[in-house]
């Protein structure tokens, strides 16, 4: 299971899920993006995508692979597929950021340089962190997990880059690329948490108009945006069922 995280992603988000998966047939491999967890930033989106593609190829190896992308990782996965990457591997999009970029207020706001700088500082403030945890986690993470989660944002130099790169202009480019690669839109399934307050299924109302027919949707009523942290055992069960 090759995991493409969202903005600010870090390995700490998956530590509990790895424990829950144990040493069975499912190996969870994190794609290490440039500019995350203290790594050097990519100078542009194409370099970022090339590095991510190389990570995926190394992680996939010779065995059967499934791509799992959450948040902005969903658009990263589609960008890679639009460029011919991993067309045969099934893709699970969990609460992906998609064509809502055209409509939602927050992405529009974050295209402003000042807003991006402010958001980066905001994630470091204890008051914001407490409110974020109360609003977006289904259960309060341990002190260690919470610290690792927010450290991911603190060490994500690419945080503003993703907001600068993923714009309506990119969506128009994706529409053209994917129109010429219909195979890139196959073998895609969408998972959504019924209690997700970060990205809502409205994304799926706007996206088919741009790309064509809707993808199969599976809703997990008890999940929020971070099931791998909230309930790693349940998330692990869902992954195993998908592999089986």
Secondary structure, 3 states (H helix, E strand, C coil): CEEECCCCCCHHHHHHHHHHHCCCCCCCEECCCCCCCCCCCCCCHHHHHHHHHHHHHHHHCCCCCEEEEEECHHHHHHHHHHCCCCCCCEEEEEEECCHHHHCCHHHHHCCCHHHHHHHHHHCCCHHHHHHHHHHHCCCCCCHHHHHHHHHHHHCCCCHHHHHHHCCHHHHHHHHHHHHCCHHHHCCEEEEEECCCCCCCCHHHHHHHHHHCCCCEEEEECCCCCCHHHHCHHHHHHHHHHHHC
